[in-house]
Amino acid sequence: MTGAGRVGLVLGPAVFLVLAFGPLPEVLAGPPQRALAVMALCMVWWLTSPVAMPITSLLGMALLPLLGVLDKNKAVALFGNQAVFFVIAAFIIAAVTIRTGLSTRITLWALRRLARSEDILAGSILLVATLLTSVVVSHAVAALLLPIMMETLRALGLEPGSRFARRMLLSMAWGTICGSNLTLLSSARASLALGMFESWNASHGVAASPIGFFEYSSATAGIALITCLLAYVILRAYHKPEGLDMAPAVQQLAEKAKAMGPISRKEMFTGATVVAMVVALVLFGPTYGLGTIALCAAAVLFVAQIIRWEDAETFVNWGVALLYGGAIAVAAGLEETRAVEIIVETWFPLAQLSPALVVLVLALSAAVLTEFVSNAAVIALLLPMCMVIAPQVGIEARALVFLLPAAAGLAFAFPMATPAMAMIFGTGYLRTQDSFVPGVLLTFLGSVALFGLVLYVWPLLGIVVFSGAP
C-alpha cells in the first residue's frame, strides 16, 4: 500500500464518522447528513486507493440502506442501470474483436501500407489507435497495439533513448486517449455519466430525453479529432525524426500479416455484427436502451459460437462494472436526500458567476484530476456536485454528461493518467519528462479547444449548454 493509501485508510473512516454522527447544521440532519458521509468516505478512498476502487463503490452501496439513506431494494436495483450492462457488453465486444484477430488484421493492414517514413508511420499509429478505439475500449486497444509496437521497434533496432521509439509509443498511447472521446464504446466513463444522469432525472422527477449513441458522438468526436491532430504536431516537434530506414519495419509488419492467413468467417461475422450493433445503437438506443442493444449483439456472438464464455470472462473488467454500479448508487443517495442541493442553496449563492467561466473551470478541473486518479473516479466525484451547481449558474445539467467525460479524456502527461500510459512506461523506453511537457501542452490546448466547441459548435448540434446567454 502506498503512503497516500495508508493516509486514506485512516482519513476516510474518520471523515465518515464525523459527518455521519457529528454535529452538523439542522438543515442537513438525518439522511442528507449520512448520504454526505458515505460520499465523503468513497471520495477519500477513490482518491487514495487504500482498497480497490470497486470494493469502495460496493461498500458505499451497502452503507446506503444500513444508514437509512435509501431503501435496501432501491440501492441494489440501481446497480442494474443500463450503463453498467452497456459497459459489460462493450468489454465482450472488444474481447471478440481481439480473439478473432479482426482488430490485429485491421491494424497490420493499415500500418504496413503507411510505414513509408517516420512521420507517416507515427501518424498512422496515432490515427489507427484513435479510430480503433471507436469500437473497442481504449485500454483494450493499447493491449492489442503494444506488442505490435514492440516488434516494430525491434525490427528497426531502436533502443531506449531513441526519439522515434518514444514518439511511436506516445503516439499509440495518446491515440487511445484521443479516441476515448469518439463514441460510447470508446470508454466506460461516458456510460457512467449517462447512468448517473438517468438516476438524477429519476430522483428529481425530470422527464428528460435520453442521450443517444449518435448524439453523444456528435458532441465529443470533434475534440477527439482535434486532439489527435494536436498530438501529431506536438510529438513531431518534441520528438524530432531521426532519419531511419523504414524497410525493416514494413517487412516485419508484412510477415506478421501474412502469417495470419486469409480473413476468416469468424472475423467477417464479427465485423458485420459490430457494424449492425452500431447502427442499432444509433437508431434504437434511445428507445430500447444502449445496454439492451449491446447485450443483444454480444448474445449473437455467443450463439454463433464466435467466442466462448470462458474467453469473455477473463477479458471483461468486472471491477469496472462493479465500480460503476456502486458509484451510481452512491450518487443516487446524494440526489435522493438533496444533500448537495441543500449545501449549495444554503451556503454558496452561485448566481453571480459567469456560466462560461464555470464551464472552463469544470473542463480544466476534470482534465487535471484525471492525470492523478481514474477518470471513472473523476466522473463519480464531480458529476453529482455539478448537476446541482449547474442550474444555479445557468448551465443545463444535460450538457455536463457530454462535458465532463470529454474533459476527463484529456490526460496526456503522466504515466498513471491512463492504462495505456502505464503500459508504455513499463517498456523502459520512456521517462516522465518525455511526456510531461508535451502532455501538459496537449491537455491545455485540448481543454481550450473543448471550451470553444462548447461555446460555438454544440449549440449548432442542438445541445443546449446555457440556460441564458453565456
C-alpha positions, -999 to 999 in steps of 0.1 A, spaced: 0 0 0 13 35 -9 18 63 16 -13 80 2 -32 47 6 -23 44 43 -34 80 49 -66 74 31 -73 42 50 -74 62 82 -88 95 69 -117 80 51 -134 64 81 -125 94 103 -143 118 79 -172 94 76 -177 92 114 -175 130 118 -200 136 90 -224 108 99 -226 113 136 -211 147 144 -229 179 150 -239 194 116 -264 222 109 -300 212 115 -309 216 78 -286 186 70 -298 164 98 -309 129 91 -305 111 57 -287 141 40 -260 141 66 -255 103 63 -255 105 25 -227 131 26 -208 108 50 -210 79 26 -199 100 -4 -170 115 16 -157 81 25 -159 70 -11 -143 102 -23 -113 98 0 -108 61 -9 -113 67 -46 -86 93 -45 -61 75 -23 -69 38 -32 -62 21 1 -85 -7 -12 -96 -14 -47 -120 11 -62 -147 -14 -70 -147 -25 -33 -151 11 -22 -181 15 -45 -198 -17 -33 -191 -6 3 -208 27 -4 -238 10 -19 -241 -13 11 -239 16 36 -268 34 20 -296 11 33 -277 4 65 -278 41 74 -313 46 62 -303 68 32 -320 46 5 -344 16 7 -325 -16 5 -342 -28 -27 -337 6 -44 -300 7 -35 -294 -27 -51 -317 -20 -80 -296 10 -91 -268 -15 -98 -289 -28 -127 -286 5 -146 -284 3 -184 -250 19 -183 -235 -9 -163 -246 -36 -187 -235 -15 -217 -200 -14 -202 -201 -52 -198 -213 -57 -233 -186 -33 -246 -159 -54 -229 -173 -86 -245 -174 -70 -280 -137 -59 -275 -128 -94 -265 -144 -109 -296 -126 -84 -320 -93 -92 -304 -98 -130 -300 -108 -134 -336 -78 -114 -348 -100 -88 -365 -85 -58 -347 -50 -71 -353 -57 -76 -390 -70 -41 -394 -40 -26 -376 -15 -45 -396 -33 -38 -429 -31 0 -422 4 2 -407 23 -19 -433 8 3 -461 17 35 -444 51 28 -429 69 48 -455 87 74 -433 89 82 -396 63 109 -399 38 87 -418 44 57 -395 40 77 -363 9 95 -377 -5 61 -388 -1 46 -353 -18 77 -338 -47 75 -363 -52 37 -361 -52 39 -323 -77 67 -323 -101 51 -348 -98 16 -334 -109 30 -301 -142 40 -316 -154 4 -313 -130 -12 -288 -125 3 -253 -93 23 -251 -72 1 -227 -80 -30 -248 -67 -11 -279 -35 -4 -260 -31 -40 -250 -36 -50 -286 -12 -25 -302 17 -26 -277 31 -60 -288 30 -48 -324 48 -16 -315 75 -35 -296 80 -59 -326 83 -28 -349 109 -12 -326 130 -43 -325 128 -46 -363 141 -10 -365 168 -18 -340 157 10 -317 169 10 -281 158 31 -251 168 67 -257 156 67 -293 135 97 -301 114 78 -326 108 50 -302 94 75 -277 73 91 -304 59 57 -316 49 46 -281 34 80 -272 15 81 -305 -1 47 -296 -10 58 -260 -22 92 -270 -42 78 -298 -62 56 -274 -67 87 -252 -79 108 -281 -101 80 -294 -117 75 -260 -139 105 -268 -151 92 -301 -181 70 -291 -198 54 -261 -179 22 -270 -146 40 -266 -146 43 -228 -166 33 -198 -166 67 -182 -192 81 -206 -216 52 -198 -211 60 -161 -221 97 -167 -252 86 -187 -262 62 -159 -257 89 -132 -277 114 -153 -306 89 -157 -306 83 -120 -306 120 -112 -335 126 -135 -355 97 -119 -349 110 -84 -359 146 -94 -389 135 -115 -374 151 -146 -387 136 -179 -355 145 -200 -350 128 -233 -324 101 -232 -289 107 -247 -284 85 -278 -253 70 -293 -252 94 -322 -259 125 -301 -231 117 -278 -206 110 -306 -216 142 -325 -207 162 -294 -174 146 -285 -160 134 -318 -148 169 -325 -125 171 -295 -112 135 -303 -101 146 -338 -87 180 -327 -66 164 -300 -54 137 -325 -42 164 -348 -26 184 -320 -9 152 -307 7 146 -341 20 182 -343 33 183 -307 50 149 -309 66 158 -342 80 190 -327 91 175 -294 105 141 -306 120 150 -339 127 124 -367 160 106 -368 161 97 -405 155 60 -401 151 34 -428 115 21 -426 121 -10 -447 127 -34 -418 95 -22 -401 75 -27 -433 89 -62 -437 82 -72 -401 46 -60 -404 41 -77 -438 54 -110 -424 31 -108 -394 1 -100 -416 10 -129 -440 12 -153 -410 -25 -145 -401 -36 -160 -434 -68 -150 -453 -97 -134 -434 -118 -160 -415 -155 -164 -414 -154 -156 -377 -137 -122 -384 -163 -114 -411 -192 -123 -389 -177 -103 -360 -173 -72 -382 -208 -75 -396 -222 -78 -360 -203 -48 -347 -215 -27 -377 -251 -38 -371 -248 -31 -334 -235 5 -340 -264 11 -365 -289 -2 -340 -274 19 -312 -278 50 -333 -314 42 -344 -329 24 -315 -307 32 -285 -329 60 -270 -360 37 -273 -347 3 -260 -316 13 -241 -279 12 -251 -272 -17 -227 -301 -38 -241 -289 -35 -277 -252 -41 -268 -261 -72 -248 -281 -85 -278 -251 -81 -300 -229 -99 -275 -255 -127 -273 -255 -131 -311 -217 -137 -310 -221 -163 -283 -249 -181 -301 -228 -181 -333 -200 -196 -312 -176 -169 -322 -165 -167 -286 -169 -189 -255 -179 -176 -221 -146 -188 -207 -127 -164 -231 -150 -135 -225 -150 -140 -187 -112 -134 -185 -114 -103 -207 -143 -84 -191 -131 -60 -165 -156 -69 -138 -140 -44 -114 -151 -15 -137 -187 -28 -138 -188 -31 -100 -172 3 -96 -198 20 -119 -228 2 -104 -217 13 -69 -208 48 -79 -243 53 -95 -259 41 -62 -238 64 -40 -246 94 -62 -283 85 -61 -281 87 -23 -270 123 -26 -297 131 -51 -325 113 -32 -317 133 0 -309 166 -18 -277 168 4 -256 187 -21 -286 209 -31 -291 219 5 -254 229 9 -253 249 -24 -286 267 -18 -277 275 19 -241 285 18 -230 290 -18 -250 315 -38 -237 310 -73 -260 331 -95 -233 358 -99 -208 335 -116 -203 335 -153 -217 303 -169 -189 303 -195 -162 306 -168 -177 278 -148 -177 256 -179 -140 263 -185 -131 257 -148 -150 224 -149 -132 212 -180 -98 221 -167 -106 205 -133 -117 172 -149 -86 171 -172 -62 178 -143 -78 154 -119 -76 126 -145 -38 129 -145 -37 116 -110 -68 94 -105 -90 72 -126 -113 90 -150 -142 70 -136 -134 84 -102 -134 119 -117 -169 114 -130 -181 99 -98 -166 128 -78 -176 158 -100 -209 149 -117 -232 147 -87 -220 181 -74 -220 197 -108 -256 185 -115 -267 206 -86 -245 236 -93 -253 238 -130 -289 253 -127 -276 277 -101 -252 293 -127 -273 290 -158 -259 257 -172 -281 229 -185 -274 198 -164 -277 176 -195 -247 193 -211 -225 181 -182 -229 145 -195 -210 155 -226 -186 180 -210 -172 161 -180 -164 127 -198 -149 146 -227 -127 167 -204 -117 136 -184 -104 122 -217 -77 149 -219 -50 134 -196 -17 131 -216 11 140 -192 17 113 -165 23 75 -165 -6 70 -142 -31 91 -163 -45 61 -182 -38 23 -185 -22 30 -219 3 54 -205 12 30 -177 18 3 -203 42 23 -225 62 35 -195 65 -2 -184 85 -9 -216 116 11 -203 117 33 -234 102 64 -217 109 87 -188 84 110 -172 100 141 -188 94 126 -222 56 130 -218 53 157 -192 60 189 -212 42 178 -244 14 162 -224 7 193 -203 7 214 -235 -17 190 -252 -40 188 -221 -42 226 -220 -48 231 -257 -73 203 -257 -92 219 -228 -93 253 -247 -105 235 -278 -132 218 -259 -143 251 -244 -145 265 -279 -167 236 -291 -190 240 -261 -195 277 -269 -198 277 -306 -203 242 -320 -225 224 -295 -254 249 -299 -254 242 -337 -257 205 -329 -288 212 -308 -270 207 -274 -282 234 -251 -254 244 -228 -266 276 -212 -300 285 -198 -294 321 -208 -266 339 -227 -231 327 -217 
